[in-house]
Amino acid sequence: MSDHIYETLGVETIVNAAGPVTRLSGALMDPEVTAAMAEAAGHCVDIAELQAAAGRYIAEVTGAEAGYVTSGASAGLLLGVAACVTGLDPGAMNRLPDTAGLPSEVIMPRSHRNFYDHAIRSVGVKLIEVGIPDRFSGAGVRDTEAWEIGDAITERTAAIAYVANARSRPPLEEVVKVAHDRDVPVIVDAAGQLPPASNLKRFIAQGADLVCFSGGKVVGGPQGSGIACGRRDLIAAMALQHLDLDVHYELWDPPAEWIDKKDVPGAPHHGIGRPCKVGKEAIVGLLTALRRFVAVSDEDRSRGWIADIKALEEGVAGIDGVGAIASDGGERGIPSLTLAFDRLDGIDAARRFMTGACRVFVGTSGAREGVVSVNPVCLRDGDVEKMLEKIRSVAGDA
Ligand SMILES: *Cc1c(COP(=O)(O)O)cnc(C)c1O
Protein backbone atom coordinates (compact mmCIF):
# COMPACT_ATOMS: atom_id res chain seq x y z
CA MET A 1 0.00 0.00 0.00
CA SER A 2 1.20 3.51 -0.83
CA ASP A 3 2.63 5.68 1.94
CA HIS A 4 1.86 8.84 -0.03
CA ILE A 5 -0.23 10.36 2.76
CA TYR A 6 2.75 10.26 5.11
CA GLU A 7 5.06 11.53 2.39
CA THR A 8 2.88 14.59 1.86
CA LEU A 9 3.12 15.27 5.60
CA GLY A 10 6.88 14.84 5.58
CA VAL A 11 6.63 11.92 8.00
CA GLU A 12 8.78 8.89 7.29
CA THR A 13 7.24 5.42 7.66
CA ILE A 14 9.23 2.98 9.79
CA VAL A 15 9.72 -0.75 10.11
CA ASN A 16 7.94 -1.55 13.36
CA ALA A 17 9.71 -4.53 14.90
CA ALA A 18 8.61 -3.63 18.42
CA GLY A 19 4.98 -4.76 18.15
CA PRO A 20 1.72 -2.80 18.45
CA VAL A 21 2.89 -0.22 20.96
CA THR A 22 1.10 3.13 21.16
CA ARG A 23 4.32 5.12 20.67
CA LEU A 24 4.85 3.45 17.28
CA SER A 25 1.23 3.94 16.17
CA GLY A 26 -0.26 0.61 17.24
CA ALA A 27 -1.00 -2.27 14.89
CA LEU A 28 -1.77 -2.37 11.18
CA MET A 29 -5.42 -2.53 10.16
CA ASP A 30 -6.65 -5.00 7.58
CA PRO A 31 -8.22 -3.44 4.43
CA GLU A 32 -11.54 -5.01 5.47
CA VAL A 33 -11.40 -2.94 8.68
CA THR A 34 -10.48 0.31 6.96
CA ALA A 35 -13.17 -0.27 4.30
CA ALA A 36 -15.78 -0.73 7.04
CA MET A 37 -14.60 2.49 8.69
CA ALA A 38 -14.84 4.39 5.41
CA GLU A 39 -18.42 3.14 4.95
CA ALA A 40 -19.30 4.08 8.52
CA ALA A 41 -17.90 7.57 8.00
CA GLY A 42 -20.36 8.22 5.18
CA HIS A 43 -23.57 7.91 7.25
CA CYS A 44 -24.87 9.31 10.51
CA VAL A 45 -26.44 7.17 13.22
CA ASP A 46 -27.59 7.55 16.83
CA ILE A 47 -24.29 6.81 18.54
CA ALA A 48 -25.96 5.20 21.59
CA GLU A 49 -27.77 2.75 19.29
CA LEU A 50 -24.46 1.93 17.59
CA GLN A 51 -22.76 1.43 20.97
CA ALA A 52 -25.64 -0.81 22.09
CA ALA A 53 -25.26 -2.95 18.96
CA ALA A 54 -21.51 -3.16 19.50
CA GLY A 55 -22.14 -4.04 23.11
CA ARG A 56 -24.35 -6.97 22.14
CA TYR A 57 -21.57 -8.43 20.02
CA ILE A 58 -18.92 -7.81 22.68
CA ALA A 59 -21.17 -9.50 25.27
CA GLU A 60 -21.54 -12.50 22.96
CA VAL A 61 -17.79 -13.00 22.39
CA THR A 62 -16.77 -12.32 25.99
CA GLY A 63 -19.56 -14.12 27.81
CA ALA A 64 -20.20 -10.93 29.82
CA GLU A 65 -23.63 -9.40 30.52
CA ALA A 66 -22.81 -6.30 28.51
CA GLY A 67 -20.11 -4.63 26.43
CA TYR A 68 -19.00 -1.22 25.27
CA VAL A 69 -16.46 0.31 22.88
CA THR A 70 -13.97 2.67 24.51
CA SER A 71 -11.16 4.78 23.10
CA GLY A 72 -8.64 2.32 24.54
CA ALA A 73 -8.07 0.05 27.52
CA SER A 74 -6.87 3.05 29.46
CA ALA A 75 -10.15 4.88 28.84
CA GLY A 76 -11.94 1.71 29.91
CA LEU A 77 -10.18 1.88 33.28
CA LEU A 78 -11.21 5.52 33.74
CA LEU A 79 -14.84 4.84 32.80
CA GLY A 80 -14.93 1.60 34.77
CA VAL A 81 -13.64 3.17 37.96
CA ALA A 82 -16.05 6.08 37.50
CA ALA A 83 -18.89 3.53 37.18
CA CYS A 84 -17.83 1.79 40.39
CA VAL A 85 -17.74 5.11 42.26
CA THR A 86 -21.07 6.52 41.06
CA GLY A 87 -23.24 3.50 40.26
CA LEU A 88 -26.28 4.80 38.37
CA ASP A 89 -26.55 8.03 40.41
CA PRO A 90 -26.53 10.94 37.90
CA GLY A 91 -25.82 13.48 40.65
CA ALA A 92 -22.65 11.64 41.60
CA MET A 93 -21.69 11.44 37.90
CA ASN A 94 -22.05 15.22 37.62
CA ARG A 95 -19.83 15.78 40.68
CA LEU A 96 -16.83 13.68 39.62
CA PRO A 97 -13.87 13.99 40.09
CA ASP A 98 -15.14 15.29 43.44
CA THR A 99 -15.71 12.05 45.33
CA ALA A 100 -16.90 13.59 48.61
CA GLY A 101 -19.49 11.29 50.13
CA LEU A 102 -18.81 8.53 47.59
CA PRO A 103 -16.62 5.44 47.83
CA SER A 104 -13.31 7.01 46.93
CA GLU A 105 -10.58 4.39 47.19
CA VAL A 106 -9.35 1.79 44.71
CA ILE A 107 -7.21 -1.03 46.03
CA MET A 108 -4.36 -2.35 43.90
CA PRO A 109 -1.67 -4.95 44.62
CA ARG A 110 1.56 -2.94 44.88
CA SER A 111 3.25 -5.03 42.16
CA HIS A 112 0.47 -4.08 39.70
CA ARG A 113 1.16 -0.33 39.91
CA ASN A 114 2.03 1.18 36.53
CA PHE A 115 1.58 4.53 34.83
CA TYR A 116 -1.71 3.60 33.22
CA ASP A 117 -3.15 4.01 36.70
CA HIS A 118 -3.29 7.72 35.90
CA ALA A 119 -6.57 6.71 34.25
CA ILE A 120 -7.82 5.38 37.59
CA ARG A 121 -6.58 8.29 39.68
CA SER A 122 -8.06 10.86 37.32
CA VAL A 123 -11.53 9.84 38.50
CA GLY A 124 -10.69 11.47 41.84
CA VAL A 125 -10.03 8.31 43.81
CA LYS A 126 -7.08 7.46 45.98
CA LEU A 127 -5.09 4.35 45.13
CA ILE A 128 -4.46 2.09 48.10
CA GLU A 129 -1.41 -0.10 47.46
CA VAL A 130 -1.42 -3.46 49.18
CA GLY A 131 1.32 -6.01 49.84
CA ILE A 132 5.06 -6.20 49.32
CA PRO A 133 6.28 -7.78 46.05
CA ASP A 134 9.58 -9.00 47.43
CA ARG A 135 9.81 -11.70 44.76
CA PHE A 136 11.04 -8.88 42.48
CA SER A 137 13.76 -7.54 44.79
CA GLY A 138 15.59 -10.80 45.29
CA ALA A 139 14.70 -10.53 48.97
CA GLY A 140 12.00 -13.17 49.03
CA VAL A 141 9.47 -15.23 47.12
CA ARG A 142 6.15 -13.61 47.97
CA ASP A 143 3.88 -10.98 46.49
CA THR A 144 0.60 -9.46 47.64
CA GLU A 145 -1.76 -12.16 48.95
CA ALA A 146 -5.52 -12.14 48.55
CA TRP A 147 -6.19 -11.92 52.30
CA GLU A 148 -4.20 -8.66 52.40
CA ILE A 149 -6.56 -7.20 49.81
CA GLY A 150 -9.55 -8.35 51.85
CA ASP A 151 -7.94 -6.77 54.90
CA ALA A 152 -7.67 -3.40 53.12
CA ILE A 153 -11.34 -3.23 52.08
CA THR A 154 -13.37 -0.60 53.95
CA GLU A 155 -16.65 1.25 53.36
CA ARG A 156 -14.57 3.70 51.27
CA THR A 157 -13.52 1.02 48.76
CA ALA A 158 -14.98 1.56 45.28
CA ALA A 159 -13.18 -1.25 43.45
CA ILE A 160 -10.16 -3.51 43.25
CA ALA A 161 -7.92 -2.88 40.22
CA TYR A 162 -6.08 -5.89 38.82
CA VAL A 163 -3.54 -5.92 35.96
CA ALA A 164 -3.61 -9.29 34.19
CA ASN A 165 -0.57 -10.98 32.75
CA ALA A 166 0.99 -14.42 32.99
CA ARG A 167 2.92 -13.50 36.16
CA SER A 168 0.23 -11.53 38.02
CA ARG A 169 -0.17 -12.42 41.69
CA PRO A 170 -2.37 -13.13 43.56
CA PRO A 171 -4.51 -15.25 41.19
CA LEU A 172 -7.55 -13.35 39.93
CA GLU A 173 -10.04 -15.91 41.30
CA GLU A 174 -8.69 -15.41 44.84
CA VAL A 175 -8.96 -11.64 44.51
CA VAL A 176 -12.51 -11.95 43.18
CA LYS A 177 -13.45 -14.11 46.15
CA VAL A 178 -12.28 -11.69 48.83
CA ALA A 179 -13.76 -8.74 46.91
CA HIS A 180 -17.16 -10.32 46.33
CA ASP A 181 -17.34 -11.44 49.97
CA ARG A 182 -17.51 -7.69 50.69
CA ASP A 183 -19.56 -6.70 47.59
CA VAL A 184 -16.67 -4.87 45.98
CA PRO A 185 -16.23 -5.07 42.16
CA VAL A 186 -12.97 -6.14 40.49
CA ILE A 187 -11.77 -4.29 37.37
CA VAL A 188 -9.22 -6.09 35.20
CA ASP A 189 -6.75 -4.30 32.95
CA ALA A 190 -6.24 -6.93 30.25
CA ALA A 191 -5.10 -4.40 27.64
CA GLY A 192 -2.46 -6.55 25.99
CA GLN A 193 -3.83 -10.00 26.83
CA LEU A 194 -5.19 -10.81 23.36
CA PRO A 195 -4.23 -13.28 21.93
CA PRO A 196 -4.95 -15.94 22.99
CA ALA A 197 -8.56 -15.39 21.94
CA SER A 198 -9.67 -17.51 24.90
CA ASN A 199 -8.73 -14.54 27.12
CA LEU A 200 -11.79 -12.71 25.76
CA LYS A 201 -13.86 -14.96 28.05
CA ARG A 202 -11.29 -15.94 30.65
CA PHE A 203 -11.33 -13.03 33.12
CA ILE A 204 -15.11 -12.74 33.02
CA ALA A 205 -15.33 -16.50 33.67
CA GLN A 206 -12.96 -16.01 36.63
CA GLY A 207 -15.45 -13.58 38.11
CA ALA A 208 -14.16 -10.13 37.09
CA ASP A 209 -16.88 -7.47 37.14
CA LEU A 210 -15.34 -5.41 34.36
CA VAL A 211 -12.54 -6.20 31.89
CA CYS A 212 -10.74 -3.75 29.58
CA PHE A 213 -8.85 -4.74 26.43
CA SER A 214 -7.04 -2.62 23.83
CA GLY A 215 -8.55 -2.60 20.36
CA GLY A 216 -5.43 -1.19 18.74
CA LYS A 217 -2.99 -3.91 19.72
CA VAL A 218 -3.13 -7.40 18.21
CA VAL A 219 -6.92 -7.25 17.75
CA GLY A 220 -6.14 -4.92 14.83
CA GLY A 221 -8.82 -2.29 15.37
CA PRO A 222 -8.29 1.48 15.25
CA GLN A 223 -5.30 2.53 17.34
CA GLY A 224 -7.58 4.61 19.55
CA SER A 225 -10.12 1.91 20.37
CA GLY A 226 -10.78 -0.51 23.18
CA ILE A 227 -13.20 -3.12 24.46
CA ALA A 228 -14.94 -3.08 27.82
CA CYS A 229 -17.15 -5.90 29.05
CA GLY A 230 -18.74 -6.84 32.31
CA ARG A 231 -21.73 -6.32 34.59
CA ARG A 232 -24.70 -4.64 32.92
CA ASP A 233 -25.12 -1.97 35.62
CA LEU A 234 -21.44 -1.02 35.42
CA ILE A 235 -21.47 -0.84 31.62
CA ALA A 236 -24.61 1.33 31.86
CA ALA A 237 -22.88 3.64 34.34
CA MET A 238 -19.88 3.84 32.01
CA ALA A 239 -22.09 4.69 29.05
CA LEU A 240 -23.99 7.37 30.98
CA GLN A 241 -20.81 9.24 31.78
CA HIS A 242 -19.27 8.74 28.37
CA LEU A 243 -22.02 9.41 25.84
CA ASP A 244 -23.00 12.92 24.85
CA LEU A 245 -26.23 13.60 26.77
CA ASP A 246 -26.93 17.14 25.61
CA VAL A 247 -30.59 16.27 25.19
CA HIS A 248 -33.99 17.12 26.74
CA TYR A 249 -35.05 14.40 29.19
CA GLU A 250 -38.32 13.85 27.26
CA LEU A 251 -36.34 13.23 24.07
CA TRP A 252 -33.79 10.90 25.68
CA ASP A 253 -34.18 7.18 24.93
CA PRO A 254 -31.29 5.26 26.48
CA PRO A 255 -30.86 1.77 24.97
CA ALA A 256 -33.03 -0.69 26.87
CA GLU A 257 -30.23 -3.23 27.26
CA TRP A 258 -28.33 -0.89 29.57
CA ILE A 259 -30.84 0.98 31.58
CA ASP A 260 -34.53 1.59 32.17
CA LYS A 261 -35.05 5.34 32.02
CA LYS A 262 -37.43 5.01 34.99
CA ASP A 263 -34.47 3.96 37.16
CA VAL A 264 -32.70 7.32 36.89
CA PRO A 265 -34.22 10.61 38.04
CA GLY A 266 -32.59 12.47 35.16
CA ALA A 267 -29.81 12.21 32.69
CA PRO A 268 -26.36 13.30 33.87
CA HIS A 269 -24.68 16.07 31.89
CA HIS A 270 -21.50 15.34 29.97
CA GLY A 271 -19.61 13.06 32.31
CA ILE A 272 -16.01 12.56 33.29
CA GLY A 273 -15.57 10.18 30.36
CA ARG A 274 -16.54 12.74 27.74
CA PRO A 275 -12.88 13.47 26.78
CA CYS A 276 -12.52 9.76 25.87
CA LYS A 277 -14.99 10.14 22.98
CA VAL A 278 -15.38 7.28 20.50
CA GLY A 279 -16.51 7.99 16.95
CA LYS A 280 -18.71 5.85 14.73
CA GLU A 281 -15.73 4.92 12.53
CA ALA A 282 -13.84 3.64 15.59
CA ILE A 283 -16.82 1.59 16.80
CA VAL A 284 -17.36 0.00 13.40
CA GLY A 285 -13.62 -0.53 12.87
CA LEU A 286 -13.23 -2.17 16.27
CA LEU A 287 -16.21 -4.46 15.66
CA THR A 288 -14.94 -5.48 12.24
CA ALA A 289 -11.48 -6.19 13.64
CA LEU A 290 -12.93 -8.15 16.56
CA ARG A 291 -15.01 -10.31 14.20
CA ARG A 292 -11.88 -11.07 12.21
CA PHE A 293 -9.90 -11.75 15.40
CA VAL A 294 -12.35 -14.38 16.69
CA ALA A 295 -12.79 -15.97 13.25
CA VAL A 296 -9.11 -16.98 13.07
CA SER A 297 -7.56 -19.62 15.31
CA ASP A 298 -4.59 -18.60 17.46
CA GLU A 299 -2.52 -21.12 15.54
CA ASP A 300 -3.37 -19.62 12.15
CA ARG A 301 -2.81 -16.12 13.52
CA SER A 302 0.72 -17.11 14.61
CA ARG A 303 1.78 -18.85 11.43
CA GLY A 304 3.09 -15.80 9.55
CA TRP A 305 4.79 -14.43 12.67
CA ILE A 306 6.60 -17.73 13.24
CA ALA A 307 7.74 -17.77 9.60
CA ASP A 308 9.09 -14.20 9.88
CA ILE A 309 11.02 -14.97 13.08
CA LYS A 310 12.44 -18.14 11.54
CA ALA A 311 13.55 -16.28 8.40
CA LEU A 312 15.21 -13.60 10.53
CA GLU A 313 16.91 -16.18 12.74
CA GLU A 314 18.29 -18.01 9.70
CA GLY A 315 19.37 -14.77 8.05
CA VAL A 316 21.14 -13.53 11.19
CA ALA A 317 23.09 -16.80 11.44
CA GLY A 318 25.02 -15.68 8.36
CA ILE A 319 25.91 -12.23 9.75
CA ASP A 320 29.12 -11.60 11.73
CA GLY A 321 29.04 -9.84 15.06
CA VAL A 322 25.46 -10.62 16.06
CA GLY A 323 23.82 -13.53 17.85
CA ALA A 324 20.13 -14.39 17.91
CA ILE A 325 17.89 -16.45 20.18
CA ALA A 326 14.32 -17.21 19.07
CA SER A 327 11.48 -17.84 21.51
CA ASP A 328 8.17 -19.44 20.54
CA GLY A 329 5.93 -17.03 22.44
CA GLY A 330 4.26 -19.62 24.66
CA GLU A 331 0.49 -19.52 25.06
CA ARG A 332 0.31 -15.95 23.73
CA GLY A 333 1.54 -17.35 20.40
CA ILE A 334 3.64 -14.25 19.68
CA PRO A 335 7.18 -15.48 18.92
CA SER A 336 10.18 -13.18 19.26
CA LEU A 337 13.85 -12.92 18.43
CA THR A 338 16.44 -11.53 20.82
CA LEU A 339 19.53 -9.99 19.23
CA ALA A 340 22.90 -9.34 20.91
CA PHE A 341 25.72 -7.52 19.12
CA ASP A 342 29.33 -8.40 19.92
CA ARG A 343 30.60 -4.83 19.85
CA LEU A 344 27.50 -2.79 20.79
CA ASP A 345 25.50 -2.44 23.96
CA GLY A 346 21.71 -2.60 23.68
CA ILE A 347 21.14 1.17 23.73
CA ASP A 348 23.72 1.79 20.99
CA ALA A 349 22.28 -1.02 18.88
CA ALA A 350 18.72 0.32 19.25
CA ARG A 351 19.93 3.83 18.35
CA ARG A 352 21.57 2.53 15.17
CA PHE A 353 18.43 0.61 14.22
CA MET A 354 16.24 3.69 14.53
CA THR A 355 18.49 6.07 12.59
CA GLY A 356 19.92 6.23 9.08
CA ALA A 357 18.33 4.82 5.95
CA CYS A 358 15.37 2.48 6.60
CA ARG A 359 14.60 3.17 10.24
CA VAL A 360 13.76 0.06 12.24
CA PHE A 361 12.26 0.24 15.73
CA VAL A 362 13.10 -2.82 17.82
CA GLY A 363 11.98 -3.76 21.32
CA THR A 364 14.24 -2.23 23.96
CA SER A 365 13.02 -3.68 27.25
CA GLY A 366 16.30 -5.64 27.48
CA ALA A 367 18.51 -2.83 26.14
CA ARG A 368 20.22 -2.13 29.47
CA GLU A 369 21.05 -5.83 29.71
CA GLY A 370 22.67 -5.71 26.27
CA VAL A 371 19.95 -7.03 23.97
CA VAL A 372 17.23 -5.78 21.64
CA SER A 373 14.24 -7.82 20.49
CA VAL A 374 11.99 -8.31 17.50
CA ASN A 375 8.21 -8.65 17.79
CA PRO A 376 6.82 -9.68 14.38
CA VAL A 377 3.19 -8.55 14.79
CA CYS A 378 3.51 -5.25 12.88
CA LEU A 379 5.93 -6.39 10.17
CA ARG A 380 4.75 -5.86 6.60
CA ASP A 381 5.57 -7.93 3.53
CA GLY A 382 9.19 -7.30 2.63
CA ASP A 383 10.17 -6.05 6.10
CA VAL A 384 12.19 -9.20 6.94
CA GLU A 385 14.55 -8.51 4.03
CA LYS A 386 14.82 -4.83 5.00
CA MET A 387 15.60 -5.86 8.57
CA LEU A 388 18.33 -8.31 7.58
CA GLU A 389 20.02 -5.58 5.59
CA LYS A 390 19.70 -3.23 8.56
CA ILE A 391 21.05 -5.83 10.99
CA ARG A 392 24.04 -6.33 8.69
CA SER A 393 24.67 -2.59 8.70
CA VAL A 394 24.19 -2.23 12.47
CA ALA A 395 26.61 -5.11 13.14
CA GLY A 396 29.08 -4.02 10.44
CA ASP A 397 29.21 -0.39 11.50
CA ALA A 398 30.25 -1.46 14.95
C1 LIG B 1 -1.38 -1.02 26.33
C2 LIG B 1 -1.76 -1.07 27.76
C3 LIG B 1 -2.68 -0.16 28.30
C4 LIG B 1 -3.26 0.96 27.48
O1 LIG B 1 -4.11 0.49 26.49
P1 LIG B 1 -4.71 1.53 25.43
O2 LIG B 1 -5.64 0.69 24.63
O3 LIG B 1 -3.55 2.04 24.65
O4 LIG B 1 -5.39 2.60 26.19
C5 LIG B 1 -3.06 -0.29 29.61
N1 LIG B 1 -2.54 -1.27 30.40
C6 LIG B 1 -1.64 -2.16 29.93
C7 LIG B 1 -1.13 -3.23 30.83
C8 LIG B 1 -1.21 -2.09 28.60
O5 LIG B 1 -0.34 -2.98 28.12
PDBQT file of the ligand as one rigid body, heavy atoms in Angstrom, charges set to zero:
ROOT
HETATM    1  C1  LIG A 401      -1.381  -1.020  26.331  1.00  0.00    +0.000 C 
HETATM    2  C2  LIG A 401      -1.757  -1.073  27.760  1.00  0.00    +0.000 A 
HETATM    3  C3  LIG A 401      -2.677  -0.165  28.297  1.00  0.00    +0.000 A 
HETATM    4  C4  LIG A 401      -3.265   0.959  27.479  1.00  0.00    +0.000 C 
HETATM    5  O1  LIG A 401      -4.112   0.489  26.494  1.00  0.00    +0.000 OA
HETATM    6  P1  LIG A 401      -4.714   1.527  25.430  1.00  0.00    +0.000 P 
HETATM    7  O2  LIG A 401      -5.644   0.685  24.628  1.00  0.00    +0.000 OA
HETATM    8  O3  LIG A 401      -3.549   2.043  24.653  1.00  0.00    +0.000 OA
HETATM    9  O4  LIG A 401      -5.390   2.602  26.189  1.00  0.00    +0.000 OA
HETATM   10  C5  LIG A 401      -3.058  -0.291  29.614  1.00  0.00    +0.000 A 
HETATM   11  N1  LIG A 401      -2.538  -1.268  30.396  1.00  0.00    +0.000 NA
HETATM   12  C6  LIG A 401      -1.641  -2.161  29.928  1.00  0.00    +0.000 A 
HETATM   13  C7  LIG A 401      -1.128  -3.232  30.834  1.00  0.00    +0.000 C 
HETATM   14  C8  LIG A 401      -1.208  -2.089  28.601  1.00  0.00    +0.000 A 
HETATM   15  O5  LIG A 401      -0.342  -2.982  28.122  1.00  0.00    +0.000 OA
ENDROOT
TORSDOF 0
